[in-house]
Amino acid sequence: MAIALSGVVVMLALSLSAIGAVIAAMQATDAAAAAARLAARGDRDRADAAATQLGPAGADVSIKVDGDEVSVTVTAQPMPMLLGLRPSATACAVLEPGAVTE
């Protein structure tokens, strides 16, 4: 009975970690999309702030401008119990005419 109960506890912990990873990935997707739209308008400071606010806690944010394309990548911190899985998302947008990039 004790072995079965400990197995159930381990499975529950892994399931909760997996749910946390899915939530972090969804937050990263939303944050990357919002930041890409703002960066495409030429508002990089607000893009950084939006990605930090909307993304998972402690996420790394990368904004890159290549020609007329902006790409934003938001990467969450490693998930506990999931062997260092780092949910991330990337969103791209085309610079709007007249947008100033730094």
C-alpha positions as a LaTeX table, in Angstrom:
\begin{tabular}{lrrr}
\hline
Residue & $x$ (\AA) & $y$ (\AA) & $z$ (\AA) \\
\hline
Met1 & 0.00 & 0.00 & 0.00 \\
Ala2 & 2.82 & 2.39 & 0.85 \\
Ile3 & 4.51 & 1.79 & $-2.50$ \\
Ala4 & 1.29 & 2.44 & $-4.41$ \\
Leu5 & 0.64 & 5.63 & $-2.47$ \\
Ser6 & 4.15 & 6.94 & $-3.13$ \\
Gly7 & 3.71 & 6.14 & $-6.83$ \\
Val8 & 0.47 & 8.15 & $-6.88$ \\
Val9 & 2.21 & 11.09 & $-5.18$ \\
Val10 & 5.06 & 11.04 & $-7.73$ \\
Met11 & 2.61 & 10.92 & $-10.65$ \\
Leu12 & 0.61 & 13.80 & $-9.16$ \\
Ala13 & 3.77 & 15.90 & $-8.75$ \\
Leu14 & 4.84 & 15.20 & $-12.35$ \\
Ser15 & 1.35 & 16.03 & $-13.61$ \\
Leu16 & 1.32 & 19.34 & $-11.75$ \\
Ser17 & 4.77 & 20.21 & $-13.14$ \\
Ala18 & 3.58 & 19.40 & $-16.66$ \\
Ile19 & 0.53 & 21.64 & $-16.21$ \\
Gly20 & 2.86 & 24.39 & $-14.97$ \\
Ala21 & 4.99 & 23.97 & $-18.11$ \\
Val22 & 1.94 & 24.32 & $-20.36$ \\
Ile23 & 0.84 & 27.47 & $-18.53$ \\
Ala24 & 4.35 & 28.94 & $-18.81$ \\
Ala25 & 4.40 & 28.18 & $-22.55$ \\
Met26 & 1.04 & 29.91 & $-23.02$ \\
Gln27 & 2.24 & 32.95 & $-21.08$ \\
Ala28 & 5.43 & 33.04 & $-23.16$ \\
Thr29 & 3.39 & 32.91 & $-26.38$ \\
Asp30 & 1.15 & 35.78 & $-25.32$ \\
Ala31 & 4.10 & 37.85 & $-24.13$ \\
Ala32 & 6.11 & 37.28 & $-27.32$ \\
Ala33 & 3.17 & 38.21 & $-29.55$ \\
Ala34 & 2.39 & 41.42 & $-27.64$ \\
Ala35 & 6.05 & 42.44 & $-27.55$ \\
Ala36 & 6.51 & 41.75 & $-31.28$ \\
Arg37 & 3.54 & 43.99 & $-32.13$ \\
Leu38 & 4.89 & 46.81 & $-29.95$ \\
Ala39 & 8.43 & 46.46 & $-31.29$ \\
Ala40 & 7.12 & 46.50 & $-34.87$ \\
Arg41 & 5.52 & 49.87 & $-34.11$ \\
Gly42 & 8.91 & 51.16 & $-32.96$ \\
Asp43 & 8.17 & 51.10 & $-29.22$ \\
Arg44 & 10.95 & 48.82 & $-27.96$ \\
Asp45 & 10.83 & 50.04 & $-24.34$ \\
Arg46 & 7.14 & 49.16 & $-24.04$ \\
Ala47 & 7.84 & 45.85 & $-25.81$ \\
Asp48 & 10.41 & 44.93 & $-23.14$ \\
Ala49 & 8.01 & 45.95 & $-20.38$ \\
Ala50 & 5.09 & 44.03 & $-21.91$ \\
Ala51 & 7.12 & 40.85 & $-22.34$ \\
Thr52 & 8.36 & 41.05 & $-18.77$ \\
Gln53 & 4.88 & 41.74 & $-17.38$ \\
Leu54 & 2.96 & 39.17 & $-19.46$ \\
Gly55 & 5.58 & 36.42 & $-19.56$ \\
Pro56 & 6.33 & 33.82 & $-16.91$ \\
Ala57 & 8.14 & 35.04 & $-13.80$ \\
Gly58 & 11.86 & 35.43 & $-14.38$ \\
Ala59 & 11.62 & 34.81 & $-18.13$ \\
Asp60 & 14.42 & 35.80 & $-20.51$ \\
Val61 & 13.34 & 38.18 & $-23.28$ \\
Ser62 & 15.20 & 38.63 & $-26.55$ \\
Ile63 & 14.19 & 41.22 & $-29.16$ \\
Lys64 & 15.98 & 41.13 & $-32.51$ \\
Val65 & 15.53 & 43.36 & $-35.54$ \\
Asp66 & 16.72 & 41.94 & $-38.84$ \\
Gly67 & 16.01 & 44.20 & $-41.79$ \\
Asp68 & 12.30 & 44.92 & $-41.68$ \\
Glu69 & 11.43 & 41.98 & $-39.41$ \\
Val70 & 11.23 & 41.93 & $-35.61$ \\
Ser71 & 11.41 & 38.67 & $-33.68$ \\
Val72 & 10.79 & 38.33 & $-29.97$ \\
Thr73 & 11.66 & 35.21 & $-27.99$ \\
Val74 & 10.46 & 34.68 & $-24.42$ \\
Thr75 & 12.03 & 31.77 & $-22.53$ \\
Ala76 & 10.80 & 30.67 & $-19.10$ \\
Gln77 & 12.98 & 29.43 & $-16.28$ \\
Pro78 & 13.60 & 25.65 & $-16.10$ \\
Met79 & 10.61 & 23.68 & $-14.85$ \\
Pro80 & 11.10 & 21.70 & $-11.64$ \\
Met81 & 10.92 & 17.91 & $-11.93$ \\
Leu82 & 10.88 & 18.04 & $-15.76$ \\
Leu83 & 14.62 & 17.67 & $-16.38$ \\
Gly84 & 15.29 & 21.34 & $-17.05$ \\
Leu85 & 12.53 & 21.89 & $-19.63$ \\
Arg86 & 12.45 & 25.60 & $-20.55$ \\
Pro87 & 9.17 & 26.54 & $-22.26$ \\
Ser88 & 9.67 & 29.27 & $-24.84$ \\
Ala89 & 7.88 & 31.04 & $-27.65$ \\
Thr90 & 8.91 & 33.21 & $-30.57$ \\
Ala91 & 6.76 & 35.74 & $-32.40$ \\
Cys92 & 7.64 & 37.73 & $-35.50$ \\
Ala93 & 6.25 & 40.92 & $-37.00$ \\
Val94 & 7.09 & 43.20 & $-39.91$ \\
Leu95 & 8.19 & 46.74 & $-39.04$ \\
Glu96 & 5.53 & 49.30 & $-39.73$ \\
Pro97 & 6.38 & 52.10 & $-42.17$ \\
Gly98 & 8.10 & 54.93 & $-40.34$ \\
Ala99 & 8.93 & 52.83 & $-37.26$ \\
Val100 & 12.27 & 53.75 & $-35.72$ \\
Thr101 & 14.46 & 50.89 & $-34.51$ \\
Glu102 & 17.37 & 51.23 & $-32.13$ \\
\hline
\end{tabular}
